[in-house]
Amino acid sequence: MSPAGERAAKAELREAMSRRLAGLDPAEAARSAERAAARVLELPEVSAARRLLACLSFGTEIDTWPLVERLLAEGRELFVPRAEPRDGQLHVHPYPCELRTLDFGLRQPPRGTPEIPRDEVATLDAVLVLGLAFDRRGYRLGHGSGYFDRFLAGLPVASIGIAHPVQLVERLPAEPHDVPMTAVVTADEVVRPTHPSRS
């Protein structure tokens, strides 16, 4: 498929997955998030991690707030991302910190909040990532801005995708810049892709 075709296919999938997530029963979604969080905590990459970057969920994303609180209670050093339109990059902030709610519901640190420099990002042990969908090769369908692919490119850190079971598909359209996850975790299973390279 051509690059333009891949982008069009991704746009259609984003709409379809957004509708699917909006239709989830809230009680079942909460149970799904709880089971997925338990699986995440059992992963070797996470159980041994001291420094983690975690996405803060919003909207219909799988709820990561209880997981974040659990990691803090365990004494982990936690960080959260901030997407910065001015430079197109993700910035990494120690958490807890001040959060600001954007127009579309995402909560993230405001510009000017203390952050760690890019050369310290590689000292993270794991990154917990959300998305609209993941496939069994580890590829992620985000919202189309590319922040996480740019952030993870060449970064020697375990990346863990967290999703509801309905968000896991066999195969997503993938472009050369897309970065696969180390593992994808749902309430039902842990998927560990074997063939994508993180080079």
C-alpha positions in Angstrom: 0.0 0.0 0.0 1.3 3.5 -0.8 2.1 6.0 2.0 -1.1 7.9 1.1 -3.1 4.7 1.2 -1.6 3.8 4.6 -2.6 7.2 6.0 -6.1 6.9 4.6 -6.5 3.5 6.1 -5.3 4.8 9.5 -7.8 7.6 9.4 -10.7 5.2 8.8 -9.4 2.9 11.6 -9.3 5.9 14.0 -12.9 6.7 13.3 -14.0 3.0 13.6 -12.0 2.4 16.8 -13.2 5.7 18.4 -16.8 4.5 17.8 -16.0 1.1 19.3 -14.5 2.5 22.4 -17.4 4.9 22.9 -19.7 1.9 22.9 -18.0 0.1 25.7 -20.0 -0.5 28.9 -18.4 1.7 31.6 -18.5 -1.0 34.2 -16.9 -3.6 31.9 -14.3 -1.0 30.8 -13.4 -0.4 34.5 -13.0 -4.2 35.0 -10.9 -4.4 31.8 -8.6 -1.6 33.0 -8.2 -3.3 36.4 -7.2 -6.6 34.9 -4.9 -5.0 32.4 -3.2 -3.1 35.1 -2.6 -6.2 37.1 -0.9 -7.8 34.1 1.2 -4.7 33.5 2.5 -4.9 37.1 3.5 -8.5 36.6 5.6 -7.8 33.5 9.4 -8.2 34.3 10.0 -4.9 32.6 7.6 -3.1 35.0 8.1 -5.1 38.2 11.8 -4.3 38.1 11.4 -0.7 36.9 12.2 2.2 39.2 11.7 5.0 36.7 8.6 4.9 34.5 6.9 7.2 32.1 3.1 6.7 32.1 0.4 8.1 29.9 -2.5 9.7 31.7 -5.7 8.5 30.1 -8.5 10.6 29.0 -11.9 10.2 27.2 -12.5 6.6 26.2 -8.9 5.4 26.6 -8.3 2.6 29.0 -8.1 4.1 32.5 -4.5 4.3 33.7 -5.1 6.6 36.7 -5.4 3.8 39.3 -2.2 2.2 37.8 -0.4 5.5 38.2 -1.5 5.8 41.8 -0.4 2.2 42.5 3.1 2.8 41.0 3.5 6.0 43.1 2.3 4.1 46.2 5.0 1.5 45.6 7.7 4.2 45.6 8.4 4.2 41.9 9.9 7.4 40.3 7.1 8.4 37.9 7.1 10.7 34.9 4.3 11.9 32.6 4.5 13.2 29.0 3.7 16.6 27.5 3.1 17.0 23.8 4.6 20.3 22.7 3.3 21.6 19.4 6.1 24.2 19.2 8.8 21.6 18.6 6.7 18.5 17.8 8.3 16.6 20.7 7.2 14.9 23.9 8.6 16.4 27.0 9.0 14.4 30.2 8.0 15.7 33.6 8.4 14.3 37.1 5.0 13.4 38.5 3.0 14.4 40.7 3.0 17.8 39.2 0.5 20.5 38.1 -1.7 19.4 35.3 -3.7 21.4 32.9 -6.8 20.1 30.9 -6.6 20.7 27.2 -9.7 21.5 25.1 -10.2 17.9 24.1 -9.8 16.5 27.6 -6.2 15.4 27.9 -4.5 16.4 31.1 -0.8 17.2 30.9 1.7 19.5 32.6 1.7 23.1 31.4 4.7 24.5 29.6 7.3 25.7 32.1 6.7 22.7 34.5 10.1 21.2 35.6 11.1 18.5 33.2 14.1 16.2 32.6 16.4 16.9 29.6 16.3 14.7 26.6 19.7 13.1 27.4 18.2 11.7 30.6 15.2 10.1 29.0 17.2 7.0 28.2 17.5 6.5 32.0 13.9 5.5 32.1 13.2 1.8 32.6 9.9 1.6 30.9 7.3 3.6 29.1 3.5 2.9 29.4 1.8 3.9 26.3 -1.9 4.3 25.3 -3.4 4.4 21.8 -6.5 3.9 19.8 -5.4 0.4 18.7 -2.5 -2.0 18.7 -1.7 -5.0 16.6 0.0 -8.3 17.3 3.2 -7.1 15.6 3.4 -4.4 18.3 2.4 -1.5 16.1 0.2 1.3 17.6 -2.5 3.4 16.1 -2.4 6.8 17.8 -4.2 10.0 17.1 -2.1 10.9 14.1 0.3 13.5 15.6 3.4 11.1 15.7 4.6 12.3 19.1 5.2 8.9 20.5 6.9 7.5 17.4 9.4 10.4 17.4 9.9 10.0 21.1 10.5 6.2 21.0 12.6 6.1 17.8 16.1 4.9 18.8 15.3 5.0 22.5 16.5 1.8 24.3 13.6 1.6 26.7 10.9 -1.0 27.0 7.6 0.3 25.7 4.4 -1.3 27.0 1.1 -0.7 25.2 -2.0 -0.9 27.4 -5.4 -1.4 25.8 -8.9 -2.9 26.1 -9.2 -6.3 24.3 -11.3 -4.7 21.5 -8.4 -2.4 20.7 -6.1 -5.4 19.8 -6.3 -6.3 16.1 -4.3 -8.7 13.9 -2.6 -6.1 11.7 -2.6 -2.3 11.5 -1.3 -0.3 8.5 2.3 0.6 9.3 4.6 3.2 7.9 8.4 3.3 8.1 8.4 5.7 11.0 6.1 3.6 13.2 7.8 2.2 16.2 6.5 -1.2 17.6 5.9 -1.8 21.3 8.0 -4.2 23.3 4.7 -5.7 24.6 1.0 -5.0 24.4 -1.2 -5.8 27.4 -4.9 -6.2 27.6 -7.2 -7.6 30.3 -7.0 -11.0 28.5 -3.4 -11.4 27.4 0.2 -10.1 27.0 1.4 -10.0 23.4 5.1 -10.0 22.8 6.0 -9.3 19.2 9.1 -11.1 18.0 9.9 -9.8 14.6 9.8 -6.0 14.6 13.1 -4.3 15.2 13.6 -1.3 17.3 16.6 -0.1 15.3 
